[in-house]
Amino acid sequence: MLDFILDIWTRTWDDITSGRHAPLAFRFILQPAVAGFFAFRVGRQGARDGGPLYMWALVRDGVQRKALLREGWAHIGKVFIVAIVMDAIYQFISVRWFYPGEAVLVAVVLAVLPYLVFRSVVNPLLHRRSRR
């Protein structure tokens, strides 16, 4: 079982770090950039409306957590699906097979994590700016 998990992780890491000459390498720039765009747009709107800091509320506020997760998924869901499709195309081109677990892991790394990071940075910065 451990060998199976290690094999998936190794293959995924090789795909992520395969370099700029890999097929569809532009996805490593495009998907985080689109996720960052959505995070900036939503973070700016949240700062204007006086909403809570996204990550802080997500971690600390159990009442709002479900609503915040739905809101985040509404913004990042399309980018996540596109990341899975692009990884499926990449896998078919490079290894002639589709590994769904690897596609989901790559989509999380390329879409969800950048969204959370950008939104975590943008929201507090714009909150401070709107208070001044």
Backbone hydrogen bonds, N-H to C=O, Kabsch-Sander energy under -0.5 kcal/mol:
donor,donor_aa,acceptor,acceptor_aa,energy
5,I,1,M,-2.2
6,L,2,L,-2.7
7,D,3,D,-2.3
8,I,4,F,-2.1
9,W,5,I,-2.5
10,T,6,L,-2.7
11,R,7,D,-2.5
12,T,8,I,-2.5
13,W,9,W,-2.8
14,D,10,T,-2.5
15,D,11,R,-2.1
16,I,12,T,-2.5
17,T,13,W,-2.5
18,S,15,D,-0.8
22,A,19,G,-1.1
25,A,22,A,-1.4
27,R,24,L,-1.7
28,F,25,A,-1.8
29,I,26,F,-1.4
30,L,26,F,-3.1
31,Q,27,R,-1.7
33,A,29,I,-1.7
34,V,30,L,-2.6
35,A,31,Q,-2.5
36,G,32,P,-2.5
37,F,33,A,-2.2
38,F,34,V,-2.4
39,A,35,A,-2.4
40,F,36,G,-2.6
41,R,37,F,-2.5
42,V,38,F,-2.5
43,G,39,A,-2.7
44,R,40,F,-2.6
45,Q,41,R,-1.8
46,G,42,V,-2.6
47,A,43,G,-2.1
48,R,44,R,-2.1
49,D,45,Q,-2.3
50,G,46,G,-0.7
51,G,46,G,-2.7
57,A,53,L,-2.9
58,L,54,Y,-2.5
59,V,55,M,-2.2
60,R,56,W,-2.9
61,D,57,A,-2.0
62,G,60,R,-0.9
65,R,61,D,-1.2
66,K,62,G,-0.5
68,L,64,Q,-2.8
69,L,65,R,-2.6
70,R,66,K,-2.2
71,E,67,A,-2.4
72,G,68,L,-2.7
73,W,69,L,-2.6
74,A,70,R,-2.4
75,H,71,E,-1.4
76,I,72,G,-2.3
77,G,73,W,-2.6
80,F,76,I,-2.5
81,I,77,G,-2.4
82,V,78,K,-2.5
83,A,79,V,-2.2
84,I,80,F,-2.0
85,V,81,I,-2.5
86,M,82,V,-2.8
87,D,83,A,-2.1
88,A,84,I,-2.3
89,I,85,V,-2.4
90,Y,86,M,-2.4
91,Q,87,D,-2.8
92,F,88,A,-2.4
93,I,89,I,-2.2
94,S,90,Y,-2.8
95,V,91,Q,-2.6
96,R,91,Q,-1.0
97,W,91,Q,-0.9
103,A,99,Y,-2.1
104,V,100,P,-2.3
105,L,101,G,-2.3
106,V,102,E,-2.7
107,A,103,A,-2.3
108,V,104,V,-2.3
109,V,105,L,-2.2
110,L,106,V,-2.7
111,A,107,A,-2.2
112,V,107,A,-1.0
113,L,108,V,-2.7
115,Y,111,A,-1.5
116,L,112,V,-2.6
117,V,113,L,-2.7
118,F,114,P,-3.1
119,R,115,Y,-2.7
120,S,116,L,-2.0
121,V,117,V,-1.5
122,V,118,F,-3.2
123,N,119,R,-1.8
125,L,121,V,-1.5
126,L,122,V,-2.7
127,H,123,N,-2.2
128,R,124,P,-2.4
129,R,125,L,-1.9
130,S,126,L,-2.4
131,R,127,H,-1.4
132,R,128,R,-1.0
